[in-house]
Amino acid sequence: MAKGLVYIYAGEGRGKSPAALGRALQAAMEGKNVVIIQFLKGNGMKSKDFLRRMEPEIKLFCFEKSQESYEDLSEEKKQEAIANIKNEMNFAKKVLVTRECDLLILDEVLRLVEKKIVTAEDLKALLDCREEADIILTGCKADGEICALADEISRIETWEPEGKARI
């Protein structure tokens, strides 16, 4: 039985999550089941309503309860958010162990490692449960330990030509 592949979309530029969503659409068009779990994005994202219309082929999960981003939370609310993140990680493991999807996208999971909410070992243990499912990890930074877990790494950079306005 072949193991699924691990893809990383990292970099300081914009477009990591949209690139992962493009892969999700491609997989869904091929008849595959996709699960997206979003981390540290807050509960107020408008794109979630659109993504939920793509069920059952693409299922979106976000356990966050706050409208605010993680960085803007009080220390008490950060602790609550961390408990929710741990639940999300356990849910991701369950999705892999029960083979509920062909593609699992862990959107902004690399920020969890960067912020020391989860360790690289936690992430490796999760990836070891993947069987045939492919996994996409997104986030700004991927150190050598994380990069060693990947089969393919895409570095996303934003380049703005001088004198051009941001769209």
Disulfide bonds with the S-S distance in Angstrom:
none
